[in-house]
Amino acid sequence: GAFLIPYILFLIIAGMPLFYMELALGQYNREGAATVWKICPVFKGVGYAVILIALYVGFYYNVIIAWSLYYLFSSFTFELPWTNCDNSWNSPNCTDPKLFNASVLGNGTKYSKYKLTPAAEFYERGVLHLHESRGIHDLGLPRWQLSLCLLVVVIILFFSLWKGVKTSGKVVWITATLPYVVLFVLLIHGITLPGAYNGINAYLHIDFRRLKEATVWIDAATQIFYSLGAGFGVLIAFASYNKFDNNCYRDALLTSTINCVTSFISGFAIFSILGYMAHEHKVKIEDVATEGAGLVFILYPEAISTLSGSTFWAVVFFIMLLTLGIDSSMGGMEAVITGLADDFQILKQHRKLFTFSVSFGTFLLALFCITNGGIYVLTLLDTFAAGTSILFAVLMEAIGVSWFYGVDRFSEDIQQMMGFKPGLYWRLCWKFVSPAFLLFVVIVSIINFKPLTYDDYTFPLWANRIGWGIALSSMILVPAYIIYKFMNVRGTFKERLAYCITPENEHQLVAQGNVRQFKV
């Protein structure tokens, strides 16, 4: 509940304004994430940064989709494989979850942290083979079962993207609508389960003490950009295919609102299941509550296995995860492909081959994430590849558009497309509120950084350094390109500066001595 307050606040002051900005930016200039910066050439490094971030995310996000596909295949049985301890991957300590209650756990151990249930062992021992790795230094070889699932995912993505929006636009009708149908079915069934009311009550309860924790605000900010897609170049890429007079203002409001409402409603589906699990094991809601992979691949499958018609519910649930994942991954890969193809003509001329290269490249690098210790690589990428770096990239994007290109000029571009200028609220957010918010979150996220952990495993110092290297590899592209651009422009210092911050279609004015002054 406490998470909803910063989430909605950040949606209003940053998520929606920057969503609107990226749609308008891509639609007016009809370019990808890199070449869209012809409006202010010195900021082209921001485009390369978001493309690299999207590529990093593709390395590990496809692995999560592959897990979903593996679970989906495993669900086509009369008895789901994570319901008992009689499988080859189970440990001697595996215990039937029906035996669990508050007294059995004892010592303050949360049920969500207990790793000896059949569902937990199926995920960690049957799927990941985590028990065969001692840490990130001991990865082992890729698992062939997951490799095949990953290959299937990459093939689906390739054929969804190889002809651009002609194919992806058709695929998205399935990947974007089917999850809503499944979510509605799961929600209706979830609220009928015993204990669901307690779960929903816990979801809506706001613990104001949590608002003092910096992580709540940082997580809310990061989640906003993940859920909306702002900062990954995908909005700019897709908007570049819109008609010039398309009402992207309406699209921004409608899409971001639907996204927020969907996230809110999905909370009811999740917490009704958490309430049901707490009721079944006679423990508190907070003892079963978890997040991330633990929720999706352990707790939810376990809850499904206790329902009548469990095979049906498992298949439905993992089809939803698969389509959601494909939909999100398509957006990220399209941002990379469109962003680079628009910048390099040879890639545009051989788009199918380039799409194949990107798809196959992500497959090869993702193999590190499906080894026995692959979860450690995935955790490292998930933490560093698109955390602080994505917030920094969006910050620089907002500064580049609002302060260098100019809010007034940007507003005139929007008026050319739609016949009206953005209101005062949007212009204030673009110029002051959103950049200030992003700067604050970037600083706080760096100050509050703690050494990376996965359950009881603490990552070694060298792994954290590699993680920061991954984060900096995208962020460094911004200042690096500024230096590169400035050094490769001829003229006096003032002329160089003018060329760097003046739109490319106005460079002839700079050559005539008419140096454009950006408005502050």
Secondary structure, 3 states (H helix, E strand, C coil): CCCHHHHHHHHHHHHHHHHHHHHHHHHHHCCCCCHHHHHCHHHHHHHHHHHHHHHHHHHHHHHHHHHHHHHHHHCCCCCCCCCCCCCCCCCCCCCCHHHCCHHHHCCCCCHHHCCCCHHHHHHHHHHCCHHHCCCCCCCCCECHHHHHHHHHHHHHHHHHHCCCHHHHHHHHHHHHHHHHHHHHHHHHHHCCCCCHHHHHHHHHCCCHHHHHCHHHHHHHHHHHHHHHCCCCCHHHHHHCCCCCCCCHHHHHHHHHHHHHHHHHHHHHHHHHHHHHHHHHHCCCHHHHCCCCHHHHHHHHHHHHHCCCCHHHHHHHHHHHHHHHHHHHHHHHHHHHHHHHHHHCHHHHHCHHHHHHHHHHHHHHHHHHHHECCHHHHHHHHHHHCCCHHHHHHHHHHHHHHHHHHHHHHHHHHHHHHHCCCCCHHHHHHHHHHHHHHHHHHHHHHHHCCCCCEECCEECCHHHHHHHHHHHHHHHCHHHHHHHHHHHCCCCCHHHHHHHHHCCHHHHHHHHCCCCCCCCC
